[in-house]
């Protein structure tokens, strides 16, 4: 039991405020290139519902499916950041989920959408 608590503390250290800010910024850049405003709104709605249920598997599956359409370095950087921190504790997952969602909501389409 004590070993699990130590692992959770170590995981929490991985997800600093700086890392959350970096993930949000990357999400903003990546999702500015993906789909239309309507697509991003639907994605945000789906991710909010999944985050509310604390379903990490479905959250990452939905997010990675959206990122899969991109082959640029920013998308690869985001996937690497996510890979390095998965799986997360409940509290850290909540922080990450809302950082990603805020990043998507901040995205502007390249076409001026």
Buried (B, 14 or more C-beta within 10 A) or exposed (E): EEEEEEEBEEBBEEBEEEBBEBBBBBBBBBBBBBBEEEEBEEBBEBBBEBBEEEBBEBBBEBBBEBBEEBEEEBBEBBBEBBEEBEEBBEEBBBBBBBBBBBBBBBBEBEEEE
